[in-house]
Amino acid sequence: MSGSDLFTGTLDILILRTLGTEPLHGYRIGRAIRDASEGVLSVEEGALYPALHRLEGRGLLTADWGKTDTGRRAKFYRVTDAGATHLATEIARWAEYSGAVAAILSGEAR
């Protein structure tokens, strides 16, 4: 599933969750999402970088320039307090939404 196939807003929460432990640059964020999903989710650069800029513009991420493991200059993103709050809210909403969909798909919905 590519980034363009993700439901609206899902990429944002995947990025915020991925950055929950340490600052990462764009390439590493995309790779972490792909690895964590065992290759099911692949975020294209054309979706990832606009999402990072959007989240930064909304104050949910902050970024600083730094060096990658290979010595290249890159922007490293970090979740702000507002981003952490937003992520917690969106995780709860996602759990409710996905539970409802799962109930319908399994035939358990009344």
Buried (B, 14 or more C-beta within 10 A) or exposed (E): EEBEEBEEEBBBBBBBBBBEEEBBBBEBBBBBBBEEEEEEBBBEEEBBBEBBEBBBEEEBBBBEEEEEEEEEEBBBBBBBEEBBEBBEEBEEEBEEEEEEEEEEEEEEEE
